[in-house]
Amino acid sequence: MLFLVAALLLLGTLMGTVAFIPPTATAAGAAAIAVWLLVFAVRERTARHHGAGSRTAPEH
Protein backbone atom coordinates (compact mmCIF):
# COMPACT_ATOMS: atom_id res chain seq x y z
CA MET A 1 0.00 0.00 0.00
CA LEU A 2 2.77 2.42 0.83
CA PHE A 3 4.32 1.69 -2.57
CA LEU A 4 1.03 2.77 -4.15
CA VAL A 5 1.06 6.03 -2.17
CA ALA A 6 4.63 6.72 -3.29
CA ALA A 7 3.79 5.94 -6.92
CA LEU A 8 0.73 8.19 -6.89
CA LEU A 9 2.71 10.96 -5.21
CA LEU A 10 5.42 10.77 -7.87
CA LEU A 11 2.89 10.66 -10.70
CA GLY A 12 0.91 13.53 -9.19
CA THR A 13 4.06 15.61 -8.77
CA LEU A 14 5.04 15.15 -12.38
CA MET A 15 1.66 15.47 -14.06
CA GLY A 16 -1.19 16.44 -11.79
CA THR A 17 -2.55 19.01 -9.42
CA VAL A 18 0.24 18.31 -6.95
CA ALA A 19 2.60 20.13 -9.31
CA PHE A 20 0.76 23.39 -8.56
CA ILE A 21 0.79 23.31 -4.75
CA PRO A 22 3.82 23.79 -2.48
CA PRO A 23 5.97 20.72 -1.76
CA THR A 24 5.27 21.02 1.98
CA ALA A 25 1.53 20.70 1.37
CA THR A 26 2.18 17.72 -0.90
CA ALA A 27 4.32 16.04 1.76
CA ALA A 28 1.69 16.71 4.43
CA GLY A 29 -1.05 15.21 2.28
CA ALA A 30 1.07 12.18 1.43
CA ALA A 31 1.91 11.66 5.10
CA ALA A 32 -1.76 11.88 6.08
CA ILE A 33 -2.72 9.29 3.46
CA ALA A 34 0.14 7.01 4.51
CA VAL A 35 -0.91 7.20 8.18
CA TRP A 36 -4.51 6.52 7.24
CA LEU A 37 -3.51 3.43 5.24
CA LEU A 38 -1.22 2.23 8.03
CA VAL A 39 -3.99 2.56 10.63
CA PHE A 40 -6.39 0.73 8.32
CA ALA A 41 -3.90 -2.10 7.76
CA VAL A 42 -3.24 -2.50 11.49
CA ARG A 43 -6.98 -2.54 12.28
CA GLU A 44 -7.64 -5.15 9.60
CA ARG A 45 -4.77 -7.32 10.78
CA THR A 46 -5.85 -7.21 14.42
CA ALA A 47 -9.48 -7.87 13.47
CA ARG A 48 -8.46 -11.00 11.56
CA HIS A 49 -6.30 -12.36 14.36
CA HIS A 50 -8.65 -11.62 17.26
CA GLY A 51 -12.13 -11.70 15.85
CA ALA A 52 -12.10 -13.90 12.78
CA GLY A 53 -15.12 -15.88 13.97
CA SER A 54 -17.03 -12.93 15.37
CA ARG A 55 -17.92 -11.52 11.96
CA THR A 56 -19.73 -14.63 10.79
CA ALA A 57 -23.31 -15.52 11.67
CA PRO A 58 -23.77 -18.04 14.45
CA GLU A 59 -24.55 -21.58 13.36
CA HIS A 60 -27.80 -23.23 14.46
Stockholm file with secondary structure:
# STOCKHOLM 1.0

chainA/1-60         MLFLVAALLLLGTLMGTVAFIPPTATAAGAAAIAVWLLVFAVRERTARHHGAGSRTAPEH
#=GR chainA/1-60 SS CHHHHHHHHHHHHHHSGGGGSCHHHHHHHHHHHHHHHHHHHHHHHHHHHHCTTTTSCCCC
#=GC SS_cons        CHHHHHHHHHHHHHHSGGGGSCHHHHHHHHHHHHHHHHHHHHHHHHHHHHCTTTTSCCCC
//
